[in-house]
Amino acid sequence: MEAHNQLADGVPVCVLADIRAVKVGADRAARKYYVSPESSEFKSGMAMLVSSPMQRMLGNIFLKLNRPPYPTRLFSQEEEALKWLDQLNSES
């Protein structure tokens, strides 16, 4: 998150999170921080790339329980994710 906030340089930007290779999910504290105002300050939206039905299911549970304060969607195809992020950028 620190790297993202530094790269954003004070301007909210869209994020493409490629979690396809992740084998172990984040713990509760990390999930809580992930949607906190501090972590969310420079995000205008996030597309998360998943590789399996199990990752999609866990991602959907995360989104329902934690409700990120910015638009967030799960994708299995990078091209679709980038198109959606472009739409978000166009709308803002």
PLY file of the C-alpha trace (Angstrom):
ply
format ascii 1.0
element vertex 92
property float x
property float y
property float z
element edge 91
property int vertex1
property int vertex2
end_header
0.00 0.00 0.00
2.84 2.38 0.77
4.32 1.88 -2.70
0.94 2.52 -4.32
0.38 5.70 -2.33
3.85 6.99 -3.25
3.35 6.20 -6.93
-0.09 7.84 -6.91
1.66 11.07 -5.90
-1.37 12.46 -4.09
-3.92 11.70 -6.83
-6.49 8.87 -6.61
-5.81 6.31 -9.35
-7.17 2.94 -10.45
-5.35 -0.21 -9.40
-4.96 -3.56 -11.15
-4.23 -6.19 -8.48
-3.00 -9.46 -9.96
-3.63 -12.03 -7.23
-3.68 -15.06 -9.53
-0.54 -16.55 -7.96
-1.57 -15.90 -4.35
-1.95 -19.15 -2.43
-2.66 -17.83 1.08
-5.16 -15.05 1.72
-4.58 -11.99 3.87
-5.28 -12.15 7.58
-8.06 -10.14 9.21
-5.85 -7.18 10.13
-4.55 -6.91 6.56
-8.07 -7.08 5.11
-9.23 -4.38 7.53
-6.32 -2.12 6.62
-6.90 -2.77 2.91
-10.27 -0.96 3.02
-9.32 1.66 5.62
-9.45 5.38 4.80
-5.64 5.53 4.99
-5.19 2.73 2.47
-8.05 3.92 0.28
-7.06 7.58 0.06
-5.39 7.27 -3.35
-7.55 4.57 -4.99
-10.34 5.49 -7.38
-11.10 1.85 -8.21
-9.60 -1.62 -8.20
-9.77 -4.58 -10.55
-8.58 -7.85 -9.04
-7.39 -10.64 -11.34
-8.23 -14.13 -10.08
-7.32 -17.49 -11.60
-9.76 -19.99 -10.14
-13.36 -20.37 -9.04
-12.08 -20.70 -5.45
-10.25 -17.35 -5.65
-13.37 -15.76 -7.14
-15.53 -17.14 -4.32
-13.11 -15.92 -1.63
-12.81 -12.56 -3.36
-16.58 -12.15 -3.45
-16.79 -12.98 0.26
-14.09 -10.38 0.97
-15.98 -7.74 -1.04
-19.29 -8.48 0.71
-17.83 -8.47 4.22
-15.40 -5.58 3.88
-17.08 -3.26 1.34
-14.18 -1.27 -0.11
-15.00 2.46 -0.31
-14.10 2.52 -4.03
-15.46 0.49 -6.98
-13.97 -3.01 -6.95
-14.56 -5.98 -9.25
-13.06 -9.41 -9.84
-11.88 -10.50 -13.29
-10.33 -13.60 -14.80
-9.14 -11.79 -17.96
-6.66 -8.92 -17.76
-8.05 -7.27 -20.91
-11.55 -7.05 -19.39
-10.13 -5.65 -16.15
-8.18 -2.95 -17.98
-11.25 -1.96 -20.02
-13.28 -1.58 -16.83
-10.53 0.50 -15.21
-10.41 2.72 -18.31
-14.17 3.28 -17.98
-13.70 4.30 -14.34
-10.99 6.76 -15.36
-13.26 8.21 -18.05
-16.10 8.70 -15.57
-13.96 10.54 -13.02
0 1
1 2
2 3
3 4
4 5
5 6
6 7
7 8
8 9
9 10
10 11
11 12
12 13
13 14
14 15
15 16
16 17
17 18
18 19
19 20
20 21
21 22
22 23
23 24
24 25
25 26
26 27
27 28
28 29
29 30
30 31
31 32
32 33
33 34
34 35
35 36
36 37
37 38
38 39
39 40
40 41
41 42
42 43
43 44
44 45
45 46
46 47
47 48
48 49
49 50
50 51
51 52
52 53
53 54
54 55
55 56
56 57
57 58
58 59
59 60
60 61
61 62
62 63
63 64
64 65
65 66
66 67
67 68
68 69
69 70
70 71
71 72
72 73
73 74
74 75
75 76
76 77
77 78
78 79
79 80
80 81
81 82
82 83
83 84
84 85
85 86
86 87
87 88
88 89
89 90
90 91
